[in-house]
Amino acid sequence: MSKERYRLIDALRGLALVNMLVFHFLYDCFMVYGFDTRWALYPGVVVWERYICVSFIVISGISLNFSRHAYRRGLIVNACGLLITLVTALVMPEQIIIFGILNLIGCSMILTQTARKLLDKINPFVGAAVSFILFAFFYGVSEQYLGFFNLRLLDLPDSLYRANYFAAFGIHNSDFFSTDYFPLFAWFFLFVFGFFLWRVFCALRWEKVFKINIPVLGFIGKYTLWIYMIHQPVLMGICFLIFGKP
């Protein structure tokens, strides 16, 4: 893969981050401060939240093609995810995050890099199609079924879901709770889809499009992780200044 920087990827990551910042500010207003606790259930909000998460995961998969230190990066992202779990457990246990999007991306980086030599041998069109199908097939694991997205084809046995030891894979009991939860089944396969998607773009010779530079979004996109780590305390601080104590 070329070491040339495709700046549109940074810009798309920056756009996803801006979307996330707006979403989380509104989440804090409506859900944490209680202005409308049904806000997160509205169909438009659900679609918006899924779009943000899908874009982050797919772009992270694309970006792995350019990573020279994938294992180190994966460990750093995982450590940041664990730190968020610790902080939310201590400061806001009612908003605890267990195996959120950072842990999903960090683990996916490590797993995909480990399988890199095998994945390099797979036709990118086949790889993208198969990984997307697997994403759809395992989408319902945390809801105790296999199928095609919300289409339930096969119920999984209750015996698998009596404990939370395998919550990272989407297997947990009814006591499990996390406000940001992206288990490896099925979201890992969406990350792999992103990994192959870039190779599809290259095979189609579309990669030149990604040389487009959108300066502000591109700058934000380069510092996504660090902005992500500080954004929620900053947003809560703004809410406190505007609304007072929740």
N, C-alpha and C positions, 0 to 999 in steps of 0.2 A: 504494500500500500504506500501511496505517496505521503511524504512528510509535509507536503504543502498544507497550509491552513485553509480550510474551507469556511470562510467567515460567516456564511449564512447559517451554518449549524450553531455557531455561537449566538447569532441573532434569534434563532428559533428557540434556543434554550432560554435566552433572556426574555422572550415573549411569554414562554411558559411560566417563568418566575414572576413576571409582572401580574399575570393572571392569578397565580397562586397568592401573591401578596394581597390583591384586591379581595379574593375569595376568603382568605383567612381573616382579614379585617372585618368583613361582613359577618363571618362565622362568629367572631368574638362579640360583635354587636348583638346579633340575634340569638345566638345559642348560649354563650357564656354570660352575657348580661341579661338574657331572658326576654328581649323585646319581642321575639317570635320563635319559640322553641320548635315550631314545625318547619321553620325555614329550610333546613337541610333536607327535608323530605319532598319539597316541591320538585316536580319533574324537571323543570328547567335548571334548577340548582344541581340536581343529581347528574344531569348530562354535562353541565359545566365542570363539576368536580371530576367526573370520569375523563373528560377531555384533557384537563390539566394533568392528571396522573398518567394517562396513556402517553401524552406527549413527552413528559419527563422520562418515562421508561424507554420509549422507542428511541429518543434522542441519545440516551445513555448507551443503548445497544449500538447505535450507529457510531458513537464516539469511541467505543472500545477498539474499533478498527485502527485508530490512530494512537492508542495508548502504548507508551514505551515502558510503563511501570504499572501494569494492570494489577498485579498482586498487591503492591504497596498501596495503590489508589483504593483498591477494594477494601483493604484493612482499615484505611483512614476513614472511608465512608461508613463502614460498619461501626467503627469506634464512635463516630459522631451520632449514629443511630442509637447506640447503647447509652450514650450520654443523655440524649433526649429522653430515653426511657427512664433513666435515673432521675433526671430533673422533674419530669412530669409526675413521677411516682411520689416524690418528696413534696413538691410545691402545689400541684393540682392533680391529686389522685383521681378525681372525678373525670379528668381529661387525659388519663394515662395513655401513652403510646407504646405499644408492644409490637415489635417487628413491623415498623412502619416502612415508608417508601425508601428511606436511606439504607436500612438493613437489607431490603429486597435488592436494591441496586448494588450494594457492596458485595453481597453473596453472589449475585448474578455475574458480576465482574470476575470474581475468583473462579466460579464454576465454568464460565464460558472460556476464560483464558486457559484453564486446565484442559479443556477439550479442544483447544484451538487447532492443533494439528489435524484432528479428525474433521472438524468443521471446515477447515481450509480445502478439504478434498470434495466437499459437497457442492453440487451445482447451486448457485445462489437462488435461482428461481424455485428449485425443489426445496431448498432449506427454508426459504421464506414461507412457502406454502405449508410445509409440514409443521413448522413451528407455530404458525397461526392456527392451524387446525388443532394442534395439541393445546394451545391456549384456550380455544373454544371448548374443547373436550373436558379439560380439567377445571374450567371456570367455576363450577359449582361444588368443588371439593369442600370448601368451608361451610357449605349448606348441605353437605352429606349426600351429594349425588354426582354422577358423571353424565355428560350430555353434550349439547351444543349451545353454549351460553345459557340462557334461561330455559332452554328446552330440556326437561328432565328425562333421561333415558334409562338410567340405572341407579337405584338407591344403594348407598354404601352401608355396610352393617353398623348397627349401634355400638358394637363392641369396640370399634376403632375410636369412638368419640367419647369415651368415659373419662379421659384425663387430658391434660394440656401439654404433655411432654413433647408432642409433635406439632405444636401450634405454628411453628415456622413454616410447616408444610400445609397449613390449612386445616389440620385435624385437631379439634378441640371440643370441649364440652360446653354446655350452655352457660357456665359461669364465666367463661372467658370474655374479656372486654378490652377493646382498644379503639381509640378514636381515629387512628390512622393505621390501617392493617392491610398489608400486601404480602400474603404468603407465597412461598415459592411455587406451590400448585395453585393458580396456574400462571402467575405473573412472570415467573422466570422465562416462560416460553415467549412472552411478549418482548422481553429484553432480547432474546435470541432472534426473534423476528426482526427487530431493529438492526441487529448485527448483520443479518443477511440482506436487509433492505438496502443498506449502503452498497453492497456488492451488486445488487440488482441495478441500482442507479448507474454504477460504473459499467456494467455489462451493456446497458442501454446508452452509454456515453452521455449521461445527464449530469455528471459530476461538475461540469463547468458552471452550471447554474448556481452551485453552492459557493462560488467565488464572490458572489454579490456581497457587498459589505453594507450593513445598516449600523452605523457607528454606535449609537446609544445602546440599542438592544445588544449589539455585539459585545460592548464593554461589560454590560450587566451579566451577559451569559458566561463570561470568563470567570466570574466570581460567584457563581451560583451557590456552591456549597457553603461558603462563608456567609453569604447573605441569608441563606436558608437557616443557618445556625442561630443567627441573632434576630431574625425577623419577628418571631413571636413575642419575645420580651419587649421589643420596640413597639409592636402593635398594641400589646396590652398596656404599655405605658401611655400611648396616645389615648386609648380608651379611658384609662384612669383619669387623664387630664380633662377629657371631655365629659365623662359621665360619673366620675368618682369611683368609689369602691363597688365591685360587682355584688 
